[in-house]
Amino acid sequence: MQSYANARVIHDADSHTMETGDWLAPYLDKDLLESLGAIYGDADTGNRILGIIDAAKERKTDPEKDAKARENIIAGYKGWAGYGAFDKDERVHALDALGFGSQLVFPTFGLGLVRRAKDEDTLYKASYALNKAQADFCSADDRLVFIAFIPLDNPARALELLETALADGAGAVLLPSNPPGKERSPGHPDYDPFWARLVEADIPFTLHIGPGTMRPPSAYMNNGRERAPDLHGGGENLRFADYMTLWYAPQMFLTHMVYDCVFQRFPDLRGAVVECGAGWVPDFLRQLDYAHKSFQRTDPYLQEMDLKPSDYIRRAMKFTPFPGEDVGIMIRDAGPDLFLFSSDYPHPEGTKDPIGKFERTMEGIDEDAKDRFYRRNYEQLMNMAPAVEAIAAE
């Protein structure tokens, strides 16, 4: 049976679990679990989702339903109904059908649950529990890359949580995109041991839609109209105006990683901005260099830099466009080394045919650049030896 990726080698820089109500239960004290509340929010939403989860579990016992669910996985059921959305054994079969060499696996609603923590102790205990659950899911197959969530609010506890995640096989970490603890820059010297440990462990950091990304001020929602449904038909997910602010927080985070010389102090540090779009990236690079040129004469910190700001970003970072964004224009404008394929499976935002959507924007893009987009840029991000050696030889 031909896979969705067909004969092309593709790595998927964004996929997800769809957490069930008991996802954190094996790893978190009962009183803390109760204090965080239901993973799905209100009771009506919870009952609807439980019905979807029960139906997805039931199909495993019905060969006909199971076969139908496997027919065209990328274009089929999404959300909790997606094949392998919360069942790790199903996910292995889904990955076989998709044909991706590997997938970065991010949590979904578990992140929202963790961020409900009202105190630092609960935050780190809940993050520990979420990471344990994600590591267990990804243990089903080496192609599933466990992404550990590490809040940076407390530098010492963040480093401790990182060590636990590394012991559990984390292939990358997910950081909130806002100022750590709302009181420090990510470039503060307190975080140097954290960045140094990532370099030593040879894994990247990621920024992702959700923790720390921005929405328009609530006053903009007071427009005399009822709020529109989100991509899932309701709930509290992405909408038009939210989309237009997705890249603000990652831009600010990366600007200060450059300005505070983190990428200069740690030249081997690597990272990716995931599911925040990428059409903004070419002009972000230009604006960084324009600001550097404009303020360098009077700013001693800019004078200390040994590279242009855009060169630090080019050396360290990768970005995932949304399916439907014009990745061909991005490659022509900013070069072929910055962008990564992602499916967002099993989220509906990934669409029924992300490869097809990307391909339709890449007319005239040569095969070398396409291979970088689908494979080699990811392999460089993850320091997978063949791609790194090939890029270094060019």
Secondary structure, DSSP 4 states (H G I P E B T S, - for coil): ---TTTTS---EEEEE----TTSSGGGS-HHHHHHH--TT-SHHHHHHHHHHHHHHHHHTT-HHHHHHHHTTGGGS--GGGSTTSS-HHHHHHHHHHHT-S-EEEE-SHHHHHHTT-SSHHHHHHHHHHHHHHHHHHHTT-TTEEEEEE---SSHHHHHHHHHHHHHTT-SEEE--SSPGGGTS-TTSGGGHHHHHHHHHHT--EEEESSTT-----GGGG-SSSPPPP-TTSSTT---HHHHTTTTHHHHHHHHHHHHTTHHHH-TT--EEEESS-STTHHHHHHHHHHHHHHHTTT-HHHHT-SS-HHHHHHHHEEE-PPTTS-HHHHHHHH-TTSB-----BTSGGG-S-HHHHHHTT-TT--HHHHHIIIIIHHHHHTT-HHHHHHHHH-
